[in-house]
Amino acid sequence: MPTPAPEPTHVLAHLSDTHFLAGGAPLHGSVDTVEHLRRALQRLEEAEVAVDAIVHTGDIADLGELDAYQRVREIVEPVADRLGCPVIWVAGNHDQRGPLREGLFGAAPSTEPLDSVHDLGGLRVVAIDTSVPGAGHGDLDPEQVEWLREVLAQPAPHGTVLAMHHPPVPTTVRVLEPFQFRAVDALAEVLAGTDVRVILSGHLHYSVNGRVAGVPVSVAPATSYTVQVAAPHLGLTGVDADQALSLALLYPEQVVTALLPIDVAPAVVHLPDGYFDS
């Protein structure tokens, strides 16, 4: 008998780039972001995975409208309640900090960065706001860098996950280069020697993996629309297809990420659990 695979100590459901508009209006005239998010969460529930948190890595709303945040919250929070887990919200470059705080938390509007720390049974999730008001690129101000350094100074029992909208890895889509994260060196210096096990990001609208300071980076594709990367030198092509959420499975010795597409493809074969046991 083969040795059974260990169970993950924690599982995070990673959503990104829902890009809701007020009134549930279609994005770019035709993209039904509301239905796409509902399908993504339905797939998550159908997977019957024990989830420790839903992490949304930003661009929650497309224009930063209060109604858009309220609509996302009304869809996501009931699912989180049924799964028995919290929702961790991260701000993106399309988000507006004031309406975001009011719509998602019922809090007073503020222009301060949306930075937070969450303890999930010994796993620490640090959400850091890389948005720059009025701009598309990502950055961290010196105060945020020092705040992150202080948070990471003490290790967590199961390590740390860093959630941020702008991924600290290069993009292969040339037109997106001006909108990349600009504080990679500062972040790498802070991360060196810490217990950060993986960085979860969004922003690019396509799935990619990389590393910074030896830490794996996992970028989730959007639930709104995705970007084709077949010919990056030709510009940017967004398509209403291939949307997915990501699962981050944390084991004692490693982190595994897997995509969960929002559309169910026809099955060509099905082997029951235990089929290969003998």
Backbone torsions as a table, in degrees:
resi	resn	phi	psi	omega
1	MET	NA	132.0	177.2
2	PRO	-69.0	153.1	177.9
3	THR	-67.9	127.2	-179.7
4	PRO	-60.4	142.2	177.8
5	ALA	-67.9	141.8	178.9
6	PRO	-68.8	153.0	175.6
7	GLU	-82.9	144.7	175.4
8	PRO	-65.6	146.4	176.4
9	THR	-75.0	-29.9	-179.2
10	HIS	-147.3	150.1	175.3
11	VAL	-132.7	129.2	177.3
12	LEU	-115.0	132.5	172.6
13	ALA	-91.7	119.9	-171.5
14	HIS	-108.9	108.9	175.3
15	LEU	-104.3	156.5	174.4
16	SER	-159.1	153.8	168.3
17	ASP	53.8	60.6	175.7
18	THR	-77.4	-29.6	173.1
19	HIS	51.2	49.3	178.4
20	PHE	-71.1	148.4	172.6
21	LEU	-113.4	155.4	178.2
22	ALA	-57.6	143.9	179.3
23	GLY	74.4	4.5	-176.7
24	GLY	70.2	22.6	-178.1
25	ALA	-62.4	147.1	179.0
26	PRO	-66.9	141.6	179.1
27	LEU	-79.7	136.7	-178.8
28	HIS	54.1	28.8	173.7
29	GLY	85.1	-15.3	-174.4
30	SER	-146.0	-12.8	-174.5
31	VAL	-85.5	118.1	-178.2
32	ASP	-85.7	83.0	-177.1
33	THR	-64.6	-30.8	-179.4
34	VAL	-65.6	-49.8	179.9
35	GLU	-64.9	-37.9	179.4
36	HIS	-62.1	-43.3	179.0
37	LEU	-65.8	-42.1	178.6
38	ARG	-59.2	-42.5	-179.4
39	ARG	-66.2	-39.5	179.2
40	ALA	-60.8	-44.4	-179.8
41	LEU	-71.5	-32.6	174.7
42	GLN	-62.9	-43.3	178.3
43	ARG	-61.6	-39.0	178.9
44	LEU	-62.5	-44.7	179.8
45	GLU	-67.4	-39.0	179.3
46	GLU	-65.3	-25.8	-179.7
47	ALA	-69.1	-18.7	177.6
48	GLU	53.3	45.2	176.9
49	VAL	-100.4	137.0	175.6
50	ALA	-74.0	109.8	-173.8
51	VAL	-104.1	132.6	-179.7
52	ASP	-87.6	-23.1	176.3
53	ALA	-168.5	151.5	166.7
54	ILE	-99.2	123.2	-179.2
55	VAL	-112.2	119.5	178.4
56	HIS	-106.7	113.7	-173.1
57	THR	-93.6	37.4	163.4
58	GLY	100.5	175.0	-165.6
59	ASP	52.7	50.3	178.3
60	ILE	-63.7	-46.8	176.1
61	ALA	-114.1	155.0	-178.5
62	ASP	-84.6	-37.9	-177.8
63	LEU	-117.6	9.7	178.2
64	GLY	70.7	28.5	-176.5
65	GLU	-84.2	140.2	-178.9
66	LEU	-56.4	-45.7	-178.4
67	ASP	-60.9	-34.6	180.0
68	ALA	-64.8	-42.8	178.2
69	TYR	-64.8	-40.9	179.4
70	GLN	-62.2	-38.4	179.8
71	ARG	-67.9	-41.6	177.2
72	VAL	-61.8	-45.9	-179.9
73	ARG	-59.5	-41.5	-178.8
74	GLU	-64.9	-25.2	178.5
75	ILE	-88.4	-42.7	-172.7
76	VAL	-78.1	-43.9	-171.8
77	GLU	-63.2	-39.8	176.6
78	PRO	-61.3	-35.4	177.4
79	VAL	-67.0	-44.2	178.0
80	ALA	-60.4	-38.4	178.2
81	ASP	-63.0	-42.9	-180.0
82	ARG	-66.9	-33.4	178.8
83	LEU	-81.8	-11.3	179.9
84	GLY	69.4	39.4	-177.3
85	CYS	-138.2	158.6	176.5
86	PRO	-81.8	167.4	172.5
87	VAL	-111.3	130.7	178.0
88	ILE	-110.9	117.3	-176.2
89	TRP	-100.5	136.7	178.0
90	VAL	-123.4	139.0	-179.0
91	ALA	-83.8	141.9	175.8
92	GLY	-115.9	-179.9	-175.7
93	ASN	-69.9	-22.3	176.2
94	HIS	-83.5	-13.0	-175.9
95	ASP	-81.9	154.2	174.4
96	GLN	-115.4	123.0	-170.4
97	ARG	-60.7	-39.3	-178.7
98	GLY	-64.7	-59.2	177.7
99	PRO	-60.7	-33.0	178.0
100	LEU	-60.3	-49.7	-179.5
101	ARG	-61.7	-40.9	-178.2
102	GLU	-70.0	-43.8	-175.0
103	GLY	-76.3	-33.8	-176.2
104	LEU	-94.8	-30.9	-174.6
105	PHE	-117.7	-7.8	-173.9
106	GLY	64.5	26.9	-176.9
107	ALA	-99.7	165.7	177.4
108	ALA	-66.6	140.9	178.5
109	PRO	-59.9	145.1	178.8
110	SER	-153.8	150.0	177.6
111	THR	-97.5	4.4	179.5
112	GLU	-69.2	149.5	176.9
113	PRO	-57.2	146.0	-178.4
114	LEU	-92.9	80.0	179.3
115	ASP	-107.2	139.8	-176.9
116	SER	-155.9	161.3	179.1
117	VAL	-129.0	136.2	-176.3
118	HIS	-133.0	134.3	177.4
119	ASP	-104.3	118.2	-179.5
120	LEU	-114.3	77.0	179.3
121	GLY	58.6	43.4	178.7
122	GLY	96.5	-15.1	172.2
123	LEU	-91.7	125.1	-179.8
124	ARG	-96.2	127.9	172.7
125	VAL	-112.4	121.8	178.6
126	VAL	-108.7	118.3	176.3
127	ALA	-100.3	125.5	-178.8
128	ILE	-126.3	138.0	-172.7
129	ASP	-89.1	107.1	179.3
130	THR	-94.7	3.8	-178.5
131	SER	-71.9	148.8	175.7
132	VAL	-119.1	109.8	-176.2
133	PRO	-49.7	126.4	179.0
134	GLY	83.7	2.3	-177.7
135	ALA	-130.5	164.5	-179.9
136	GLY	-99.7	-19.9	-178.7
137	HIS	-80.9	170.0	179.0
138	GLY	-110.4	152.3	-179.7
139	ASP	-163.1	170.1	172.4
140	LEU	-129.7	136.1	176.1
141	ASP	-83.6	163.4	-176.1
142	PRO	-56.4	-35.2	179.4
143	GLU	-64.9	-37.8	177.9
144	GLN	-67.3	-39.5	178.9
145	VAL	-60.7	-45.5	-179.9
146	GLU	-68.3	-36.5	176.6
147	TRP	-60.8	-45.2	179.6
148	LEU	-64.4	-39.6	178.9
149	ARG	-60.3	-43.4	-179.9
150	GLU	-66.4	-40.2	179.5
151	VAL	-62.5	-41.9	-174.3
152	LEU	-84.2	-3.3	-177.7
153	ALA	-63.4	-31.0	179.0
154	GLN	-108.6	117.8	-179.7
155	PRO	-63.2	153.3	174.6
156	ALA	-97.1	154.6	-176.8
157	PRO	-54.0	-40.0	-179.8
158	HIS	-111.1	16.2	179.0
159	GLY	85.8	-172.3	-172.8
160	THR	-128.8	141.5	169.1
161	VAL	-110.8	130.3	176.8
162	LEU	-103.1	124.8	179.3
163	ALA	-111.7	125.4	-178.2
164	MET	-151.0	147.5	-174.8
165	HIS	-70.3	-53.9	-176.4
166	HIS	-81.2	120.4	-179.1
167	PRO	-72.7	138.6	179.2
168	PRO	-85.1	43.6	177.5
169	VAL	-134.6	155.8	-178.9
170	PRO	-66.8	153.9	171.8
171	THR	-101.4	145.7	176.3
172	THR	-90.8	-4.2	178.7
173	VAL	-95.2	106.5	-169.6
174	ARG	-57.2	-37.0	-176.2
175	VAL	-67.3	-19.1	178.8
176	LEU	-88.1	-7.1	-175.6
177	GLU	-56.5	-39.5	178.4
178	PRO	-65.9	-13.6	-175.7
179	PHE	-105.4	19.7	-179.1
180	GLN	-80.6	173.7	177.4
181	PHE	-79.3	128.6	-171.6
182	ARG	-103.6	2.4	-178.4
183	ALA	-115.1	36.3	-177.1
184	VAL	-60.5	-45.6	-177.2
185	ASP	-63.5	-43.3	179.6
186	ALA	-64.3	-41.4	178.9
187	LEU	-65.2	-44.1	-179.3
188	ALA	-60.3	-39.1	-179.8
189	GLU	-64.7	-39.4	179.5
190	VAL	-70.9	-38.2	-175.4
191	LEU	-72.4	-27.0	-174.4
192	ALA	-56.1	123.4	176.5
193	GLY	80.7	5.7	-179.8
194	THR	-93.4	-178.0	-178.6
195	ASP	-95.7	16.4	178.9
196	VAL	-67.5	124.0	-173.9
197	ARG	-99.9	-28.1	179.6
198	VAL	-161.1	151.0	174.4
199	ILE	-113.2	126.8	177.4
200	LEU	-104.4	128.7	-177.4
201	SER	-139.4	174.7	176.4
202	GLY	-137.5	-126.8	168.5
203	HIS	76.8	-42.9	-170.9
204	LEU	-82.6	-19.8	-177.9
205	HIS	66.5	21.4	169.0
206	TYR	-150.4	155.5	-176.1
207	SER	-83.4	132.8	177.4
208	VAL	-154.0	154.3	178.3
209	ASN	-129.3	148.0	179.1
210	GLY	-160.3	-160.6	179.1
211	ARG	-146.8	150.3	170.4
212	VAL	-140.9	127.6	-176.3
213	ALA	53.1	34.4	179.4
214	GLY	79.9	-0.7	-178.3
215	VAL	-94.6	128.5	178.1
216	PRO	-63.0	144.1	176.1
217	VAL	-119.0	126.8	178.6
218	SER	-120.3	119.2	-179.4
219	VAL	-104.2	122.1	179.8
220	ALA	-85.3	140.4	172.3
221	PRO	-69.4	159.5	-178.4
222	ALA	-72.1	158.5	167.7
223	THR	-91.3	-12.2	-178.9
224	SER	-81.9	-68.7	174.9
225	TYR	-149.5	161.5	-177.5
226	THR	-116.8	162.5	-178.5
227	VAL	-107.1	131.9	176.7
228	GLN	-80.0	138.5	-178.0
229	VAL	-119.3	14.6	-176.6
230	ALA	-64.6	-35.4	-179.2
231	ALA	-134.4	73.8	-172.1
232	PRO	-61.6	-25.3	-178.7
233	HIS	-76.4	-8.5	-177.7
234	LEU	-92.1	-2.0	-179.1
235	GLY	117.0	-154.3	-177.0
236	LEU	-121.6	128.4	175.6
237	THR	-122.0	116.1	176.1
238	GLY	-95.2	138.5	-177.8
239	VAL	-129.8	148.2	177.3
240	ASP	-88.4	68.6	-176.2
241	ALA	-165.1	163.9	172.7
242	ASP	64.8	20.1	177.6
243	GLN	-68.0	151.2	-179.0
244	ALA	-162.8	161.3	164.3
245	LEU	-109.6	171.2	-177.1
246	SER	-122.8	147.1	172.9
247	LEU	-110.1	128.8	173.8
248	ALA	-106.6	113.9	-177.8
249	LEU	-106.2	117.8	-175.8
250	LEU	-102.5	115.8	176.3
251	TYR	-102.8	166.0	-179.1
252	PRO	-55.9	-33.9	-174.1
253	GLU	-110.8	-6.7	-177.3
254	GLN	-162.7	168.2	175.9
255	VAL	-120.2	130.5	179.3
256	VAL	-117.9	132.9	175.8
257	THR	-116.8	143.5	-178.0
258	ALA	-142.8	141.7	179.4
259	LEU	-86.2	143.1	175.4
260	LEU	-121.2	94.0	-177.1
261	PRO	-60.5	148.3	-179.2
262	ILE	-79.2	-19.5	177.7
263	ASP	-102.2	136.1	-179.5
264	VAL	-91.2	118.0	179.6
265	ALA	-82.3	155.2	178.0
266	PRO	-61.0	137.6	179.0
267	ALA	-77.4	137.5	175.5
268	VAL	-107.7	-19.6	175.6
269	VAL	-158.0	149.0	176.3
270	HIS	-140.4	119.1	177.1
271	LEU	-109.4	125.3	-178.6
272	PRO	-66.5	156.2	176.9
273	ASP	-57.5	133.3	-179.6
274	GLY	87.3	7.1	-175.7
275	TYR	-58.4	-38.1	-175.5
276	PHE	-92.7	1.8	177.7
277	ASP	-71.8	144.3	178.3
278	SER	-150.2	NA	NA
